[in-house]
Structures are given as structure tokens and as C-alpha cells.
Amino acid sequence: MSGQSPNYTAKNIEVLEGLDAVRKRPGMYIGSTGTKGLHHLVWEVVDNSIDEFLAGYGDTINVYINKDGSITVEDEGRGIPVDKHHSNGLPALEIIMTTLHAGGKFNNQSYSFSGGLHGVGVSVVNALSEWLEIRTCWQGNEYLQRYKKGKKDSTINKLGPCEKSGTEITFMPDSSIFTATNYNFDTLASRLQESAFLNKGLSLSLKDKRNNDNKKVVYSYDGGIEEFINHLNQHHSCLHDEVVYFEHQNKNYQFEIAFQYNQNFNERIYSYANNIKTDEGGYHVTGFKTALTRAINVFAEKNNILNKNDPSLTGSDLREGLTAIVSVRLPEPQFEGQTKNKLGNSSIKSKIDSVYYDYLTRFLNHNPEIGKAIVNKALAAIRARQASKKARELSRKKNSMVRKNLPVKLADCSSRKPENSELFLVEGDSAGGSAKQGRNRDFQAILPLKGKILNVERARIDKVLNNDEIISIISALGTGIGEDFNLDKLRYHKIIIMTDADVDGAHIGTLILTLFYRYMEDIIKKGHIYLAKPPLYRVKIGSKEKYLYSEKELAEFKSNYTNKNFSLQQYKGLGEMNPDQLWKTTMNPDNRKLMKVEIEDTLKADDIFTRLMGKDTSLRKEFIFNNAEEVGDLDI
């Protein structure tokens, strides 16, 4: 074979022992070494404690953010065995803490349903911690063991009799691995609340000991996912008051489904398998959607709600305004990867479809007013879809706007490789002109946007596709929108929103983000959206110049150059910059400051868009008052 390196021998083969592989490639196990991966460590430990609750042991889990920034998770479960394992003579506790794929979750004897079926959870947390301490009560006695960077730092010490059963794990994330080690209280609280909704009767608490106020929240919901739906729809006007709830269980699986329609136009389905959020859905969601579509169509036909000229109600039409929770528990769930984003058990689809269809049929027959309200909303969605189709066809014919399926005002790049290409969505024709002159034409495309685009949070798809600026964005991206969306057709893998550094610019940026989040969410999920950060000031001392990006930087500059004469120029908009200045500060990959847009918490993201962009102005005011102190730079 040609091309093989002559120096490649057995000496090049590296054998990683124990947890060394986790420390060398942490992203393979927790997704990233950023804030998402940092918080994932907590989820791994908490999920183990929830598994104990599901097995019938303990109903309280406490999480603490300690003064030094470490995390403590304590439960009331059975504890971890400390007796020696039959295969190698090591204590079971030590094996669990230092070995991947070791635990009591690979058969159905210890846990009927478990979220930690990969068996890597607590060992990965141990590997990625600067230090970890575990206390466990086992058969009436408390034991303690310490670890450093995944390796044993002490023997198992017997401390004495236990007053109660359970396990307490305290760990400090390794700062040499994570880009940041500061835990966010709200992020932890949001996930714990979500877990409390999914597990009736479980109490989850979070206490922050870093400040003297000892901030604390406790979550417990006897209503389970019914209360979850009420929580999600609390800021929406609902189509029907009752939350439609159903649960089913046999020896092989169990599932809970709850839904309620609101008057908005967005579909929101949140799915879980063994308490693990499946953001990309899976067969449990497919089964739910199929049953819902079939049952409502049969109901509409039997009750003669549809006219002869009305088409069948499609799934997407029937899910407009739907808020639903689909939660399943399986003895052996098949997840796609350790991040567990999608459920792959194909058998659950037909089971949910069959059982849930029968339930929905009975429910709709007994509650025809709810069924009729859903059908009428779907018919309105159909009319909007038909109107949007005409709008799409019309937009293609608008030669003044689109040329060869691309916007006329798009200054495209030479590259035809999406992975190398960037698209700047620029506020205003003036800034767009500077960007076109200053850009690198090889890989940077410019699309100027005139004014503020439509707020899609308050509009159906037909109105969305009647907005000229939105049509330009869709045409430039090439992906289509809504049902026609296809991420594989994305023409640029880096889409940069570049607006003025003022209130109007922030508003325009938020409107664009709302469009992506509601109609092209996968573009955000796959990491293609960025926000540009233009400078606020240009200072010049003699022949030297410096750009400042915040009021804080300006204050620091003034304090460092109190005895110097300098000129100060404030940029009130991108259009005030020369092309070379715009390139140097905001577009040059070597110098620019880009902020990647990520969705760390879908529930929180949905709530923020509802508050900021929805019809209820009181929610916006409340949000502003609650978050005003967090604003760093505000030009008013």
C-alpha cells in the first residue's frame, strides 16, 4: 500500500488505561468542554440519583453549589456497594468510580428503567474532576473515599453507622479541562425543575452557598407532566382549558403523554426517554404524532366537520399551536450516542401509535368541543399554508428582488464550498455598502437588510413569506423554510448577524434570531449562527489607533492614559466606518470578535422568545426589570 508512513510502528500505538481516554477526549463523553459540558457533569450524577427514586428508594435529592465552586449531590437511595467484586477482588465502589461501563444498570435486576444505561456517568465525572469525594451508606454503615483526576487518592474508610441510607458525591471540575468552571444557578435550577415535572412525587432542591444569601429553590410536582404543560403555557392564551393527559404501563415499557393547544402558531413537542431529554425526538415522538393525526382526522370525518373541498388535515397543520410532553420509560433504551439526543427503539412507535390512538379516539368522542376547536385551528393553518405556497410562488416571480433564486442585493462570494463560506446579514444599505467593499470576496457574502424584519413570533407562515427581507434571507440561505426546510442545502456554514451596537441593532438581531429559532432551528443547533461584535470607539494616540468594544474598555483606557493626548471617535452605527475599518475590526477572521449562538436549554430559550417577542407587553417589561442589571452596554 502506498502513502504509508515509514515511521509508523508499534511504538506509535498509545494504550490509554483506566479513565485516561476520558481526560484525553472529554468531548466524546460529555459533548464539549464549555459550559454545556460543565453542567453535564451535574446531570450525570443527578440522573443516577433519579434512577434510585425510580427504583423505589428515596424521594429527595439535594444539590449544592459550594463556596469553592464544587458541586455536591446527595440522595436517599440504596448507596453503592463496597464489598469486593467476584471477578477481580476490587471493591464495587472503586470499580464503579474508575471503570467505564461498570454499574448495576446493564440488566433489569437492579433498575427497571434507567437513564444512565451507558454506565459511564459517575466515572466520567470522576475522570474530569480535579478531585472527587464520595460518601455512601451501605448496609447500615457510612464509607468515604477520595479521588484526584479519576485516580484513587485514598482507601475506602469506614466512618461508622449511618442514620439514613443514600449517597453523597462532591466534585470539583478540572480547570485544566474546562474552559470555564463557574456554575450557573439558573441553568441548574431549570434542569432540576424539568426533572421534578417528569417524576411525580420527587423533590429536587438547589442551594447556592457561594454568596451569603444562600439562594435556594425546591421543586416538587404531584401533577407531573400535566403541571409541566400548565407551566409551559402559562403565558399563552389556550384553545382549551383542560390538559389532555394519558399514561400507560405494562411490564416492558411505560409512557406518559400530555398536551394542550394555545392560540399561537408554533409547535412545541418536548420528548424524554428514561428522564433523558431527546431533543431530536425519536420513535416515541413519531408514534405520538401518527396517533394524533389519525385520531383527529377520523374525528373530523365522523363529525362532518370538513367540507367536501377541504383537504385532509396534515400532521403539521394539526400541530400548529400544540404544546406536548412525550415521556417514555424502557428497560433498554437505544440512544444515538452518549449525548442521547434521539431514541432509536423502533418498537415503541407502533405501541404508542396503537394505544394512544385508542385513547384519543375515546377522549375526542367524549369531548367534542375540544376536537372541533383543534380541527378549526388546523383548517386555519391549511388556509395559511395554501396562502404561503402562493406567496412562495409569487416571491420567485419578483424579478426585482430575486435573480436565479438569489436576492438581487446579495453580494455573493466566489467560493461554492459551504464549509468555507460566510454570509453577513448586515443592518442597513450604508453598512452593507461598506461591508461589500471591505470584505474578502473569496469567502464572504453580504446581504444588506432594510429596516426591521417581521416579528415571526406573532405571524403565520403566509405573512412571514410576504415579508421582502425574510424572502431575501431564505433565498440567500438556500434551505427553504418550514416544511420545505433542508439543512443540506445551506449555502454558507457561517451566518453572521452584523447590526449596530445600539438598541435598534439589538432589536433587529433579535428579530432575525426569532426567525431562525422558529422556522430554521437546526441552523442554530448545528452551530452556524454568529453575532458580530463591532467596536463602539476608535481612539488615536499619535499615529497609533485602538478600537474599544465596550464602555468598560473605554473606562480602562482612560484610566491608563490619563496624561496622554488622544482623539476619541464614537461609532453610532456600522455605516460610520470606512470599509477598511469595518474589515479590520468586525470582519477579518484574524481580529474580529464573534459570538456563537447556541441553545443550551430549549425550554428556557422558548420562554425567552415568548416573553420578548410575544403579544403580552407586560412580560417584556418584567423581563427588562429583572435583567436590567445584567446589561453591560446599552446605548439609549
C-alpha positions in Angstrom: 0.0 0.0 0.0 1.4 3.4 -1.0 1.4 6.5 1.2 2.0 4.7 4.5 4.4 6.5 6.8 7.7 4.5 7.2 7.9 5.7 10.8 4.5 4.2 11.8 5.3 1.2 14.1 4.0 -0.4 17.2 5.7 2.4 19.2 3.1 4.8 17.8 0.3 2.8 19.4 -0.9 4.5 22.6 -2.8 2.5 25.1 -4.9 4.6 27.5 -5.6 2.9 30.8 -8.5 3.4 33.2 -10.1 6.9 32.7 -7.2 8.4 30.7 -9.2 8.2 27.5 -11.9 10.4 29.0 -9.4 13.0 30.0 -7.8 13.0 26.6 -11.1 13.2 24.6 -13.7 14.6 27.0 -15.9 15.8 24.2 -16.7 12.2 23.2 -18.3 11.6 26.6 -19.9 15.0 27.6 -20.3 16.8 24.3 -18.0 19.7 25.0 -15.6 21.3 27.5 -17.5 24.5 27.6 -20.4 25.5 29.8 -22.7 22.8 28.4 -20.2 20.0 29.2 -19.5 21.5 32.6 -23.2 21.4 33.6 -23.5 17.9 32.0 -21.3 16.6 34.9 -24.1 17.5 37.3 -26.8 15.9 35.2 -24.8 12.6 35.2 -24.7 12.4 39.0 -28.3 13.7 39.4 -29.6 11.1 36.8 -28.1 8.3 38.9 -29.9 9.6 42.0 -33.2 9.8 40.0 -32.7 6.2 39.0 -32.7 5.3 42.7 -36.0 7.2 43.0 -37.5 5.3 40.1 -36.4 2.0 41.7 -38.4 3.0 44.7 -35.7 4.3 47.1 -35.8 7.8 48.4 -37.9 10.8 47.3 -35.5 13.7 47.9 -32.4 14.8 46.0 -30.4 17.9 47.1 -27.8 19.7 45.0 -25.4 22.3 46.4 -23.1 24.8 44.7 -20.4 25.0 47.4 -18.4 28.1 48.4 -15.4 26.9 46.5 -17.4 26.3 43.3 -17.6 22.5 43.7 -20.9 20.6 43.5 -22.5 18.2 46.0 -25.3 15.9 45.1 -27.0 13.8 47.8 -29.8 11.3 47.6 -31.7 8.8 49.8 -31.1 5.8 47.6 -29.6 2.4 48.5 -26.0 3.6 48.4 -23.2 2.0 46.5 -21.9 -1.5 47.4 -18.4 -1.5 49.0 -18.0 -5.3 49.1 -15.4 -6.9 46.7 -16.4 -7.8 43.2 -16.3 -11.5 42.3 -14.3 -11.0 39.1 -11.2 -9.0 40.3 -11.5 -8.7 44.0 -11.7 -4.9 44.0 -14.4 -3.1 46.0 -17.5 -2.5 43.8 -17.4 1.2 44.7 -13.9 1.6 43.3 -14.8 -0.3 40.1 -17.8 2.0 39.6 -15.8 5.1 40.1 -12.8 4.2 37.9 -14.2 1.9 35.1 -16.2 2.8 32.1 -19.3 0.7 31.5 -19.4 -0.6 35.1 -22.6 -0.4 37.2 -25.9 -2.1 38.1 -27.8 -0.9 35.0 -26.9 -3.4 32.4 -29.6 -5.9 33.5 -33.1 -5.4 34.8 -32.5 -6.8 38.2 -31.4 -3.6 40.0 -33.2 -1.0 37.8 -36.3 -1.5 35.8 -35.8 1.8 34.0 -32.6 3.9 33.9 -31.3 7.0 32.2 -27.7 6.0 32.8 -27.6 2.9 30.7 -24.2 3.7 29.1 -22.7 3.1 32.6 -20.1 5.9 32.1 -21.8 8.7 34.2 -20.1 8.9 37.5 -16.8 7.5 36.3 -16.7 10.3 33.6 -17.4 12.9 36.3 -14.6 11.4 38.4 -12.2 11.5 35.4 -12.9 15.2 34.6 -12.8 16.4 38.2 -9.8 17.9 39.9 -10.9 16.0 43.0 -14.0 14.0 44.0 -15.2 12.7 47.3 -17.9 10.1 47.7 -19.7 9.2 50.9 -22.1 6.2 50.7 -24.2 4.4 53.3 -24.2 0.7 52.6 -25.8 -1.9 54.9 -26.0 0.4 57.9 -22.5 1.9 57.7 -21.1 5.1 56.1 -18.0 4.9 53.9 -15.7 7.6 52.4 -13.3 7.5 49.5 -11.4 10.3 47.7 -10.1 10.6 44.1 -7.9 13.0 42.2 -8.3 13.3 38.4 -10.0 10.0 38.2 -7.5 8.1 40.2 -7.8 6.7 43.8 -6.5 9.1 46.4 -7.4 7.1 49.5 -8.7 3.7 50.5 -12.3 3.2 51.4 -12.7 4.4 55.0 -15.5 3.1 57.2 -16.8 6.1 59.2 -19.3 4.4 61.4 -23.1 3.7 61.5 -25.5 5.5 59.1 -28.6 7.3 60.3 -30.1 7.1 56.8 -29.3 5.5 53.5 -28.0 7.3 50.4 -25.0 8.6 48.6 -23.3 12.0 48.6 -20.9 13.0 45.9 -18.9 16.2 45.9 -16.6 17.1 42.9 -14.6 20.0 41.6 -14.5 20.3 37.8 -10.9 20.2 36.5 -10.0 23.8 35.3 -7.3 22.3 33.1 -10.0 20.7 31.0 -13.0 23.0 31.1 -12.9 26.5 29.5 -15.0 27.8 32.5 -15.8 26.2 35.8 -18.4 28.7 37.2 -21.8 27.0 37.5 -24.9 29.0 36.6 -27.6 28.8 39.2 -30.5 29.3 36.7 -29.2 26.6 34.3 -29.0 24.1 37.1 -32.4 25.2 38.5 -34.1 24.9 35.1 -32.9 21.3 34.6 -33.9 20.3 38.1 -37.3 21.7 37.7 -37.7 19.8 34.5 -36.7 16.6 36.2 -39.2 17.3 39.0 -42.0 17.7 36.4 -41.1 14.3 34.9 -41.1 12.5 38.2 -44.3 12.8 40.3 -43.5 12.8 44.0 -39.8 13.5 43.7 -38.4 16.6 45.5 -35.3 18.3 44.0 -33.6 21.2 45.7 -30.8 23.5 44.7 -28.9 25.7 47.1 -26.1 28.2 46.2 -23.6 28.6 49.1 -21.2 30.9 47.1 -23.0 34.0 48.4 -24.1 34.9 51.9 -27.8 34.9 50.8 -27.8 31.1 50.3 -30.2 31.3 47.4 -32.4 28.2 47.3 -35.2 26.6 45.2 -37.2 23.4 45.8 -39.2 21.7 43.1 -41.8 19.0 43.6 -44.9 18.4 41.4 -47.6 15.9 42.3 -49.3 16.7 38.9 -46.2 15.7 36.9 -46.3 16.5 33.2 -49.8 17.9 33.5 -48.3 20.7 35.6 -45.4 20.8 33.1 -47.9 21.7 30.3 -49.5 24.4 32.5 -46.1 25.8 33.2 -45.2 25.9 29.5 -48.5 27.6 28.5 -48.7 30.0 31.4 -48.0 33.0 29.2 -50.2 31.8 26.3 -53.9 32.0 25.6 -55.1 28.4 25.4 -57.5 26.9 22.9 -59.0 24.6 25.6 -58.6 24.7 29.4 -58.1 21.0 30.1 -54.7 19.5 29.7 -55.2 16.2 27.8 -53.2 13.6 29.8 -52.8 9.8 29.4 -50.4 7.2 30.9 -50.0 3.6 30.1 -47.8 0.9 31.6 -47.0 -2.8 31.3 -44.1 -4.9 32.3 -42.0 -3.9 29.2 -42.5 -0.2 29.0 -44.5 2.8 30.2 -45.3 6.2 28.8 -47.0 9.4 29.7 -48.3 12.0 27.2 -49.8 15.4 27.9 -50.8 18.1 25.5 -52.7 21.4 25.2 -53.2 23.8 22.3 -52.7 27.5 22.5 -53.6 30.3 20.1 -50.0 30.8 18.9 -48.6 29.3 15.7 -45.6 27.3 17.0 -45.4 23.6 17.5 -43.6 22.6 20.8 -43.1 19.0 21.5 -40.6 18.1 24.3 -39.7 14.4 24.5 -37.9 12.3 27.0 -36.8 8.7 27.4 -36.0 7.5 30.9 -35.9 11.1 32.0 -33.2 12.0 29.4 -34.3 14.8 27.0 -34.4 13.6 23.4 -34.0 17.0 21.6 -34.1 15.3 18.2 -37.1 13.2 19.1 -37.2 9.6 18.0 -39.7 6.7 17.6 -41.7 7.7 20.7 -42.4 11.1 19.1 -43.2 9.6 15.7 -45.8 7.3 17.4 -47.4 10.2 19.2 -47.6 12.3 16.0 -49.1 9.4 14.0 -51.7 8.7 16.6 -52.7 12.4 16.9 -53.0 12.9 13.2 -55.0 9.7 12.6 -57.4 10.2 15.6 -58.2 13.9 14.8 -58.8 13.1 11.1 -61.1 10.3 12.0 -63.0 12.5 14.4 -63.3 15.3 11.8 -64.7 12.8 9.3 -67.2 11.2 11.6 -68.5 14.6 12.8 -68.7 16.0 9.3 -66.6 19.0 10.2 -64.7 19.0 6.9 -66.3 20.3 3.7 -66.1 18.3 0.5 -63.5 20.7 -0.8 -61.4 20.6 2.4 -58.2 18.6 2.1 -57.2 16.0 4.8 -55.6 17.6 7.8 -51.8 17.1 7.6 -49.7 16.5 10.7 -48.0 19.9 10.6 -51.4 21.6 10.3 -52.7 19.7 13.3 -49.7 20.5 15.4 -49.9 24.3 15.0 -50.1 25.8 18.5 -49.5 22.4 20.1 -47.6 22.1 23.4 -46.9 18.5 24.2 -44.8 16.3 26.5 -43.9 12.7 25.5 -42.2 10.8 28.2 -41.3 7.1 27.9 -39.5 4.6 30.1 -37.9 1.5 28.7 -35.7 -1.2 30.2 -33.2 -1.0 27.4 -33.4 2.3 25.5 -31.3 2.7 22.5 -29.9 6.2 22.3 -27.9 7.7 19.4 -24.5 8.5 21.1 -23.6 9.3 24.7 -25.4 12.7 24.4 -28.7 10.7 24.0 -30.5 13.2 21.6 -32.7 10.7 19.8 -34.5 7.5 20.8 -33.9 4.6 18.4 -36.2 1.9 19.8 -38.4 1.3 16.7 -40.8 -1.0 18.5 -42.1 1.9 20.7 -43.6 3.7 17.7 -46.3 1.1 17.0 -47.0 0.6 20.7 -47.6 4.3 21.3 -49.5 4.7 18.0 -51.9 1.9 18.8 -52.6 2.5 22.5 -52.6 6.3 22.2 -54.8 6.3 19.1 -57.5 4.3 21.0 -57.3 6.7 24.0 -57.5 9.8 21.8 -60.5 8.5 19.9 -62.4 7.9 23.1 -61.3 11.3 24.5 -62.4 13.3 21.4 -65.8 11.4 21.3 -66.4 12.4 25.0 -65.0 16.0 24.5 -66.2 17.0 21.0 -65.8 20.7 21.7 -62.1 20.3 22.2 -61.9 18.2 19.0 -63.8 20.8 17.0 -61.6 23.6 18.3 -58.5 21.7 17.2 -59.9 20.9 13.7 -60.9 24.5 13.1 -57.4 25.7 14.1 -55.9 23.2 11.7 -58.2 24.4 8.9 -57.0 27.9 9.5 -53.4 26.6 9.3 -54.3 24.9 6.0 -55.5 28.2 4.6 -52.4 29.9 5.7 -50.3 27.1 4.2 -52.0 27.5 0.9 -51.6 31.2 1.0 -47.9 30.8 1.9 -47.5 28.5 -1.1 -48.9 31.2 -3.3 -46.6 33.7 -1.6 -43.6 31.5 -2.3 -44.5 31.2 -6.0 -45.1 35.0 -6.1 -41.7 35.7 -4.5 -39.9 33.6 -7.1 -41.5 35.8 -9.8 -40.4 39.0 -8.2 -37.5 39.7 -10.5 -36.8 43.0 -8.8 -35.9 41.0 -5.7 -34.7 37.6 -6.8 -32.4 36.6 -9.7 -31.6 33.0 -10.3 -33.2 32.1 -6.9 -30.8 34.5 -5.2 -31.6 38.0 -3.9 -30.5 40.8 -6.3 -28.9 42.7 -3.4 -26.8 39.8 -2.3 -23.1 40.2 -3.0 -22.1 36.6 -3.2 -18.7 35.1 -2.6 -16.5 33.2 -5.1 -16.4 30.0 -3.1 -19.0 27.4 -3.7 -18.0 25.3 -0.7 -20.5 26.0 2.1 -18.0 24.9 4.7 -15.6 27.7 3.6 -18.3 30.4 3.0 -19.7 33.1 5.3 -22.8 35.2 4.9 -23.1 38.6 6.7 -26.7 39.7 7.4 -26.0 43.5 7.6 -28.2 46.2 9.0 -28.8 48.9 6.5 -27.7 49.7 3.0 -25.0 52.1 4.1 -23.3 49.5 6.3 -24.0 46.9 3.6 -22.1 49.1 1.1 -19.0 49.3 3.4 -19.1 45.6 4.1 -19.2 44.8 0.3 -16.2 47.0 -0.3 -14.2 45.8 2.8 -14.9 42.0 2.6 -12.8 39.2 1.3 -14.8 38.3 -1.8 -13.4 34.8 -1.9 -15.4 33.5 1.0 -17.6 36.4 2.4 -21.0 37.2 1.1 -23.0 40.3 2.1 -26.8 40.7 2.3 -27.9 44.1 3.4 -31.3 44.2 5.2 -33.5 47.3 5.1 -35.2 48.1 8.4 -36.7 45.6 10.8 -38.0 42.3 9.5 -41.4 40.9 10.5 -41.7 39.6 14.1 -42.4 36.0 13.2 -43.5 35.2 16.8 -46.8 36.9 16.1 -47.4 35.8 12.5 -48.4 32.8 10.5 -46.3 31.4 7.7 -48.2 33.2 5.0 -47.4 36.6 6.4 -43.8 35.5 7.1 -43.4 34.8 3.4 -44.8 38.1 2.3 -42.0 40.0 4.0 -39.4 41.1 1.5 -36.4 41.0 3.8 -37.3 37.5 5.0 -37.7 36.3 1.4 -34.2 37.6 0.8 -32.7 35.8 3.7 -34.4 32.5 2.8 -33.3 32.8 -0.9 -29.7 33.5 0.1 -29.5 30.6 2.5 -31.0 28.1 0.0 -32.5 25.9 2.7 -36.2 26.7 2.3 -38.4 27.3 5.4 -40.9 25.4 7.4 -41.9 22.1 5.8 -39.6 22.8 2.8 -36.5 23.3 5.1 -33.5 21.2 4.2 -30.3 21.9 6.1 -28.2 20.0 3.5 -28.9 22.9 1.0 -27.4 25.5 3.3 -25.1 27.7 1.1 -23.0 29.1 4.0 -21.9 27.3 7.1 -21.2 30.6 8.9 -24.0 33.1 9.1 -23.1 36.3 10.9 -25.7 38.8 12.1 -24.0 42.2 11.9 -26.0 45.1 13.4 -25.3 48.4 15.0 -24.2 48.3 18.6 -27.3 50.1 19.9 -30.9 49.3 20.9 -32.2 49.2 17.4 -29.4 47.0 16.3 -30.1 44.6 19.2 -33.8 44.6 18.3 -33.0 43.8 14.6 -30.7 41.0 15.7 -33.4 39.5 18.0 -35.9 39.6 15.2 -33.5 37.7 12.9 -32.8 35.2 15.7 -36.5 34.7 16.2 -36.9 33.8 12.5 -34.1 31.2 12.8 -35.3 29.8 16.1 -39.0 29.4 15.0 -38.5 28.3 11.4 -34.9 27.1 10.9 -33.9 25.9 14.3 -31.4 23.3 13.0 -29.2 26.1 11.6 -28.7 27.2 15.2 -28.4 23.7 16.6 -25.7 22.8 14.1 -23.7 25.9 15.1 -24.0 28.0 12.0 -25.2 31.3 13.6 -23.0 34.0 15.0 -23.3 37.6 16.2 -20.7 40.1 15.1 -19.4 42.5 17.8 -18.4 45.8 16.2 -16.4 48.4 18.2 -18.0 51.3 20.0 -15.0 53.6 19.9 -11.8 54.3 18.0 -9.0 56.1 19.9 -5.9 57.5 18.3 -2.7 58.5 20.1 -0.3 60.0 17.6 0.0 57.6 14.7 -1.4 54.6 16.7 -5.0 53.7 16.9 -7.0 51.3 19.1 -10.6 50.0 18.9 -12.7 49.6 22.0 -15.7 47.3 22.2 -17.4 48.3 25.5 -17.8 51.1 27.9 -15.7 49.1 30.3 -12.8 49.1 27.9 -13.2 52.8 27.4 -13.0 53.4 31.1 -9.9 51.3 31.5 -8.3 53.1 28.5 -8.9 56.5 30.1 -7.5 55.4 33.4 -4.3 54.1 31.8 -3.8 57.1 29.6 -4.7 60.0 31.9 -1.6 62.0 30.9 -1.8 61.4 27.2 -3.5 63.4 24.5 -5.7 61.2 22.3 -8.6 61.7 20.0 -11.8 59.7 20.5 -14.3 58.7 17.8 -17.6 57.1 18.8 -19.3 54.8 16.2 -23.1 55.2 16.4 -23.6 52.7 13.6 -21.8 50.4 11.2 -22.3 52.9 8.4 -20.0 55.3 10.0 -17.0 53.0 9.5 -14.9 53.0 6.4 -14.6 49.7 4.5 -11.1 49.1 5.8 -12.1 49.9 9.4 -15.1 47.5 9.2 -12.9 44.8 7.8 -10.2 45.3 10.4 -12.5 45.3 13.4 -15.5 43.2 12.6 -15.0 41.1 9.5 -11.3 39.9 9.5 -11.2 36.4 10.9 -7.9 37.2 12.5 -9.2 40.1 14.6 -12.9 40.0 14.8 -15.0 39.2 17.9 -17.8 36.7 17.1 -20.3 35.3 19.5 -21.6 31.8 18.6 -25.3 31.4 19.2 -26.2 28.1 21.0 -29.3 26.7 22.5 -28.2 25.3 25.9 -31.8 24.9 27.2 -34.7 24.6 24.8 -37.3 25.3 27.4 -35.6 28.4 28.6 -35.0 29.6 25.0 -38.6 29.1 24.2 -39.7 31.1 27.2 -37.4 34.0 26.5 -38.6 34.3 22.9 -42.2 34.1 24.1 -41.5 36.9 26.7 -39.5 39.2 24.4 -41.4 38.7 21.1 -44.9 37.7 22.1 -48.0 39.8 22.3 -48.0 40.3 26.0 -46.1 43.5 26.7 -46.2 43.0 30.4 -43.9 40.0 30.0 -41.3 42.2 28.2 -41.4 44.8 30.9 -41.0 42.1 33.6 -38.0 40.6 31.7 -36.4 44.0 31.3 -36.8 44.9 35.0 -35.5 41.5 36.1 -32.4 41.5 33.8 -31.5 45.2 33.6 -28.6 44.9 35.9 -27.0 42.2 33.6 -26.8 44.6 30.7 -23.2 45.7 30.1 -23.5 48.2 27.2 -26.8 50.0 26.4 -26.9 53.0 24.0 -30.1 55.0 24.7 
